[in-house]
């Protein structure tokens, strides 16, 4: 899932190239990049297909929720690195957080 901490840092740094080259204000680019329902210009059809995020997390907050759900051995991983054998086929966004956990 998108890494809220990374996106927030890029926003504070004013790194427009991280989000996209656009004439829009960087705040708009930041909110659109999070793909949170209600902040994008996507069609209602896409919204109903669950393409928009309902929540945003960083590694700490997601790890907390995993522990609350009785997961253990929670590890932060890098892009396309971890125990899952098909990560190169599954993971496509580098600006994300990657946690693995066991139940």
C-alpha positions in Angstrom: 0.0 0.0 0.0 1.2 3.6 -0.5 3.5 4.8 2.2 1.9 7.8 3.9 5.2 8.9 5.5 7.0 9.0 2.1 4.2 10.9 0.4 4.0 13.4 3.2 7.8 13.9 3.2 7.8 14.5 -0.6 4.9 17.0 -0.2 6.7 18.9 2.6 9.9 18.9 0.5 7.9 20.4 -2.4 9.1 17.6 -4.7 6.6 18.0 -7.6 8.4 15.5 -9.8 7.6 12.7 -7.2 3.9 13.2 -7.9 3.8 14.3 -11.5 4.7 17.1 -13.8 1.5 19.3 -13.6 0.4 22.8 -13.4 -1.8 21.9 -10.4 -0.9 23.1 -6.9 1.3 20.5 -5.1 -1.3 20.0 -2.4 -3.7 18.8 -5.1 -1.1 16.5 -6.5 -0.4 15.1 -3.0 -4.0 14.4 -2.3 -4.6 12.9 -5.7 -1.5 10.6 -5.3 -3.0 9.1 -2.2 -6.1 8.0 -4.2 -8.3 8.5 -1.2 -12.0 8.4 -2.1 -13.4 11.9 -2.6 -10.0 13.6 -3.3 -9.6 12.5 -6.9 -11.2 13.2 -10.2 -11.8 9.6 -11.0 -15.2 8.5 -12.3 -17.8 7.0 -10.0 -17.4 3.7 -11.8 -13.8 3.4 -10.7 -14.7 4.4 -7.2 -17.3 1.6 -7.0 -14.7 -0.9 -8.2 -12.7 -0.2 -5.0 -9.7 1.4 -6.8 -9.5 4.2 -4.2 -7.9 3.8 -0.8 -10.1 4.1 2.3 -7.2 4.6 4.7 -3.6 5.5 4.7 -0.8 4.1 6.8 2.9 4.2 7.5 4.9 1.2 8.6 4.4 1.9 12.3 0.6 2.3 12.1 0.1 -0.7 9.8 2.4 -2.8 12.1 0.3 -1.8 15.1 -2.9 -3.0 13.3 -1.3 -6.3 12.3 -0.3 -6.9 16.0 -3.8 -6.1 17.1 -5.1 -8.7 14.7 -2.7 -11.3 16.2 -0.1 -11.3 13.5 3.5 -11.8 14.5 7.0 -11.8 13.0 6.1 -8.5 11.3 9.0 -7.4 9.1 9.4 -4.4 6.9 10.6 -5.4 3.4 11.9 -3.6 0.4 10.3 -3.4 -3.0 10.0 -6.9 -4.5 11.9 -8.5 -1.6 10.3 -10.9 0.9 9.1 -14.5 1.3 6.3 -14.4 -1.2 7.6 -16.2 -4.4 5.7 -14.0 -6.9 6.6 -10.5 -5.8 8.0 -9.5 -9.1 4.5 -10.2 -10.6 2.6 -8.7 -7.8 4.3 -5.5 -6.7 4.3 -2.6 -9.1 4.6 0.6 -7.0 7.9 1.5 -5.5 6.4 4.3 -3.3 4.7 1.8 -1.1 5.3 0.2 2.3 5.9 -3.5 2.3 5.3 -5.5 5.5 5.2 -9.3 5.9 3.6 -11.0 8.9 2.6 -14.4 10.0 -0.6 -15.5 11.7 
